[in-house]
Amino acid sequence: MAAVRPLRLLLVAVRRPWLCCPRRGAVCPPAGQIRAAFLRFFEEKHGHRRLPSAPVRPRSDPSLLFVNSGMNQFKPIFLGTVHPRSELAQQRRVVNSQKCVRAGGKHNDLEDVGRDTYHHTFFEMLGNWSFGDYFKEEACSMAWELLTEVYKIPKDRLYVTYFGGDSSLGLSADEECRDVWLSLGVPASHVLPFPMKDNFWEMGDTGPCGPCTEIHYDYVGGGRNASALVNQGSPDVVEIWNLVFMQYSREMEGNLLPLPQHHVDTGMGLERLVSVLQNKRSNYDTDLFTPILDAIHKGCGGPRYQGLVGNADVARVDMAYRVVADHVRTLCVCITDGIYPGLSGAELVLRRILRRAVRFSSEVLHAPRGLLASLVPTVVEVLGDAYPELRKNADQVMDIINENEVAFLSSLERGRRIIERTVQQMKPSTDFPAEVAWSLYGNLGFPLDLIDLMLEEKGIRLDSAAFNELVLEDAERKARGPQEGQQLEGTVVHLDVHSLAQLQRDIPATDDSPKYSYKLGQRGQYEFSPCQATILMLYRDQCLQKEVGAGQRCGVILDRTNFYAKQGGQASDQGYLIRLGQQDILFPVESVHLCGGYVIHEVTAVETLRAGDQVQLFVDEVQRLACMTNHTATHLLNFALRHVLGDSTEQQGSHVTAEQLRFDFNIKGPVTVEQLQQVEKVVQDVIKRNEAVYMAEVPLALARRVQGLRALDEGYPDPVRIVSLGIPVETVLTSNSQAAMQTSVELCCGTHLLQTGAMEDLAIVSERQLVKGISRVIAVTGRQAKQAREAGQCLATEVDSVSIRMKQRRSTSLLEIQNLSKEVGQLTKVVASTAMPQWQRKELQSVLRSLQRTANTAIKKLEVQQAEEKAQRLLAKHCNQPVIIDTVPADSLSILMKVVNQLCDKSPGTSVLLLSPQDSGEVLCACQVSKNCLPTFSAADWAVAVCTQMEGKAGGSPVVAKGSGSAKGMQGALTTALEFYRSKL
């Protein structure tokens, strides 16, 4: 163990002793010193290795949106999946301060933030860990020493809890923990037992778990006994530290087994600790937040923060202060760690956090645009010393916040006008219409809590029942699948032949060229041009109409549009349109289709729509950009496949959505691991070169002369659109040019990136044969590709760990090899279902198949050995008997059956029936009848008679049979077995 250093090193920067007492004038240590003292205490005095905080984006853990506790990065150690040769596996004592986010998923504090003074979306978790090193006595002793001697918290204000036991699980009270606290001088009245829900920690439904002990602090003090307030939700008595003792493993069956190695996992929220040491009842009154609150006040110029909550906070000004202060911390940390506001998963949660902060900033604090981003330097000043990565990308964080704020403020203003207008039209004592709320939620991206808050301010309730019905209808519509969707489209947006003929007589085809009107801005962001249009005709119930009433779904035909209609394998755009002069009424565009040159926008009319209405169109730019990225990636993938597999490889179909791309192609044999790797490398090389994407319309006859043109056999219009990666279309069209042989050149009507670098990465996450000779690959790009690679690397480490343990196993331990076999089986399922590079999946599956064969062979060999030993003992016991009826210990029915087989082989004239009681209360049964006894005596009948006696079931053949039953009938079953044998022979 490392040499113990003097404790005075911990507080060298503090000139006066740290006191945590209620009297005025006490010295309050700053948060930075409190954090540093915790880390130095464990590092310098108790020999812990200090580790930096992990990013808040989980490392290949699909069960989490964000890192939400200090132990997340150490799960491989707790689960035993850590690579034995890794640095992490060598750790025994660790300390750190971990960045954590609890918003979305199981642990979600988002809705509570701002309403009180202690909930946060981002917080810091101070923790110390022991991995098979010290346990309860040392952990409790260190915690008590730090709190009472270093932080100088009065001992009479501290209460500790311990696990009081659970008779249903056969767990006794954790008296060891209780006695440790008593030995440290904690009064018995301050050491309190609590049940499983309070003092037993579990990682999940299965896995490491154990009792915990919590330390609680009494804000009031004064010598009172506050034990009755512990764990009762009192704001006067709060938990500050949780020490978890991992000593069990929760098995699939629900039972608990002792862990071979005990671990300690402790967690103490820095914000709560600082409020205690700075004698503050509110976390927001500590120096972790006051600089940010001051910056908010300076930026908005309104009243100062007063710390009011509930009804006392009349205008919700203080709630807004807390929301903005908390959320900007979360935004800074998440964006720095690579999580950006987006459309799904953690990115969607972060977008909601940003929009919630923007709303409170603008609507409640009346702050100018840009306030949120202007707070970033203050956050960096507060947290930058502890997390230096925050200082590196502050400008990028500010840009991302500003861009998202501008976009949302526009939507927010429109949404506010919609709510105001709707409220004015409502009758008294009525609920806010669900249809309007659904439109705000689905089309403007309004989080539901914001809608509720805006209505709550006006004393109005949302019609929740009707809203929930709309949610269910939407979920059902999505779940119905393509067949129902096609039926719906056929009645709403696909023109019948008569309507199409009428249109062609009277109305020109839709000009959809504005869908290609976009460019790169100065900062590299895509800018989409606005589009104004006129409604020419409406289509509903297989009939062209001049007018459609409110609430009806219809097809809208315009003179021009910037919406991309579903074609060429690319999904259609989504978005909304508004009538000129009525900016607060949104008509959501749910899908777009092309029929006979007419673009039909599927719209639900929230008010009456008429032919001749002037409208402005708004495409969902995030979804469009994702489709552009994946469509360009599809072209590049097509080129890479031909480059690696040969020119005979031809595209058979594709489908592009915002989430992924799918590509079908012909191939003679299976795609190998090496070929998949090569294809990805070809794509990645083009991405790294950030090649320009050239697009131009050319006469079809001229396009047909292009050598190596990669295109499907489709009926293209004339002129056709050529998309070329890296080489200008003019060069491609040059006579005898070979340019199209060296890059991707295709006929395509889709929308594309202007430069390949925006793809960032491409990972093929699936490859399978649809039919012989046709393969399908699915790929993802950008951040999804990165996540897939991280997941693959994590699983590769786990497979490597199992492989090493398989080689190092004890050759005689059946239980060990059975557990390894189970682990291989579980890993096989995870590898098959996780989004990861397909080449890596194939490699891991090959390794796992080999490991499973090795395990099965070893298990069979050990089972035969055990069966032989048990059979020898039974033969000695029942020497030369015509029947053997007995009990024998066996771990499985397979082993029991082998014992029966061995006995009959060694004593051919003997009939055998064996029972084996299990720890679970089940009794296994196996039997075999000598051929001399057939057909009078049947093994199947024998087993059924015996297992029926044990309230169980059995089955088999006349020669061999097996079954099971309950242990309470086992003695009677043995008697039945002998009686049945005698009755037949």
C-alpha positions, 0 to 999 in steps of 0.5 A: 500500500502507498505510504500514508501522507500527512493530512495537512497537505489536503488543506494547504490552500485554506488558511483557516479551519473549515467549519460547517456550523450554523453560526454566522462568520464561519469560514465556507470553503469554495466548491473547488477546494471541497472537490479537490480535498475529496480527491486528495484525501483518497489519493494521498492519504489512502492510496487511491488512483485518481482518474479523470471523469469519463465523458457523459456519452456512455461508452458503448452502453446502449442501456444508457442515454447519458452517464448518470452515476460514477460507477458507469465507467467501471461496469466492466469490472463489476460485471467481470468483462474487463480485459485482463490485460487492460489498465482498468483491470489493474485498478484496486483503489480509485477516486474521481469526480464524475460528470453525470446527466440525469435526463431521459430514461430511468433516471430523469430529473428534467421535469423537476429542475427549477421547481425546487432548489436541489434537482439538476440535470447535470451534477458531479458525483464524487466517488471512491471505489475498491475493486477487491481491496478494502471493504466495509470497515475501511470504507466507513472509516474513511468516509467518517474521517473525511466528513468529520475531521477534514470537512469538520461536519459536527458528528451530532448532525450525521445519521447513518443507515444500514440494510435491515435485512429481507426475510423473503430473500433469506438476507439477514441485517447487515450487522457487520456494517452497523457494528463498524459505525458503532465502533467509530463512535456513532451513537446507536440512536444515529445508526438506523436500519432500513429495508431493501428499497432504501438500503440495497443497491442493484445495478439492474435486473441481474448482476452485482448488487449488495447492501448499502449504507447512507450518511444523512445530514441534519441541517437544523442540529442543536442537539436534537434527535432527528432519527425519525426524519431520516428517509422521510423526505424531510428537507431538514434531513438529507442524504449526502453519501451512499456507500454500496458494498457489492457482495452478491450477484443477482442471478437470472432466476432471481436468487442471490449468490455471493460474489467471489470478490467484494467491491465498494462503490460510493457516491456523494453529490458535490452540489449537496455536499457544497450546500452543507459545507457552505451552510446553504439550504439551496444548491443554487445558493452555492458558488457552483451556481451563484456566478451563473445566476449573476451572469444571467441577471447581468444579461437579462437586466431583470430582478435579481435571483431571490431563491423563491419557490412554489406560490412565493415565486409568483412570476416564476422568475426564480424558477427560470433562473434555476432552469437556465443555470442548470440547463446551460451547465448540461449543454456545455458538458454534453456538447463538449463530450460530443452530444449535440441537440438532435432528433433521437436518443440522448441528442433529442433529450439535449434538444429538449433541455436546450429548448426548455432553457431558451423558453424560460430565458426568453418568455420569463426572463425576457432576455435578449437572444444569445443569453444562453450562449453568453453564459458558456464562459461563466460555466467554463470558469466555474467547472473548467479547472475540474474538467479542462476539456470544457476550455478547449471547445467553448467557442463551438459550444456557443455556436451550437447553442446560438444556432439552436436558439435562433431556430427554436425562438422562431418556432417558439414565437409562432407557437405562442401566437398559436396558443394565444389565438386558440385561447381567445377562441375558446369558450370559458371553462373548456380545455385546450384542444388536443389537436392544436397541442399535437400540432405544436408537439409534432411540427414545431418540436415543442416539448410537452412540458413546455405546452403544459407550462404555457397553459398553466400560466394562463390557468388552462388545462390541456385536454389530456384524454384527447391528447393521449388518444392522438398519441395512441392513434399515431403509435398505432398508425406507425405500428400498422406497417407498410400495408396499411400505410399503402392503403391510406396513401392510396385513398389520400395522396395517390391520384386516381386515373380520372383525377389525374386526367382532369389535372393534366387538362387544366393544371400544369405539372408541379415545379419542384426544382426549389427542392435543390435550392440550398447552399453551404453557409460561411460556417459550413452549415446548410442553408435552405432557401424559402419557398412560396407557392399557390394551392392549385387543387386539393384531393380527398376521397378520390376526388379533386376539390377546391376546398377542404374543411378543418380536421380533414386529411387531404392531398395539396397540389401546389404550383411549386414546392421545395419538398422532396417527394418519395422517389428514387429510394429516398424517403419524402420530406416532412415539415409544414406550410402556413398561409401568408398573413396567418403565420400562427396556423400550421398545416403539417405535411406528413408525407409527399408523393409524386404522381404524373408530374404532380407533387401531392403533399399529404396534409391534415387541415387544421382550418379550411384550405382553398384553391388559390390560397398563398402558402409558404413551405417549411421543410424539416431541415434536420430530417432533409440533411440526414437524408442528403447525407445517407443518399450521398453515402449510398452512391459512395457505397455503390462505388465502393462495392463495385471497386472491391467486388468487381464491375459485375456487381450491380445495384438491385435496389436501395432505400434512404431514410434519415436514420439509415441507408439500405442497399441491395446488390447482386453477388455470386458468393458471400461477402467476406470480412475482408471485403466488408473492411475494404468497402468501408475503407474506400468510403472513408478515404473519399470522406476524408478527402472531402470531395465536392459533389457535382450535380447537373441536368443533361440531355438523356442522350448525352448521359447515355454516352458516359462510360461506367455510368452507374444507374438502375434500369429506371425510366428517367426523365429527359433531361436527367440529373447526373450526380458525380463525386469529386469530378465535375459533370462537364469532365465526365461528359467529355468524349472518351472520358474515363472519369466515371470509371474512377468515382461514383457517377449516377443518374439520380433525382435525389438530394445530396450533400455538396461535400462528402466530409459531412458524412464523417463516417460510414459503417455497414451494420448488417449484411445478409442474403435476401435470396441466392445471388442478392445481398442486402447491406444496411449502413449508418453514417456520422454519429451513428457510425461512430457509436456502432464502432464504439459498441463493436470495440466494447464487445470485442473486448468482452469476447477477448476476455471470455476467450482468455478465461476459457484458456485459463480455466481449471480443467476439472471445474464443471461449474466454471466451464458451464458459467463460461458457456452461459456467458458465451451464449449471452454474448452471442445474443448481444453480438447478433443484436447490437448495431456494430460493423458487420465485419466485426460482428462476423469475426466475433461470431466466429470466435464465439462459435469456436468458444461454444464448441470448446465449452460444449466439448469440455462440458460433455467430457466432464459430465461423462467423467462425473457420470462414470464416478457416480455409476461406479459408486452405485454399482458397488452399492447395488452389486448384481441387483436386477433393479437399481432405484436410488437418489444421486446428486447431479447438477443437470438432467444431462449428467443424471441421464449419463449416470443411468446409461453408464450403469446399464452399460456396465450391468446390461441386465439391470433396469435403473431409475435415479432421482436427483433433488435440486437446490430449487426444490425440483427433483430430476428423474431418469430411467432405463429399462433392460431389454430383457424386460421389454415389452412387459416393462416400459421406461416411459410408463415407469417415469410417468408413474414416479413423476406423477407421485411428485406432481410432475411430468415425464416422457420418453420411449420404452427403453429410456425416459426422463422427467421431473417433479417436486421434492415433497413427493420424493420419498413416496416416488421411490416407493412407487418406483419399486412397486411399479417394477414389481407389479410388472415383473 
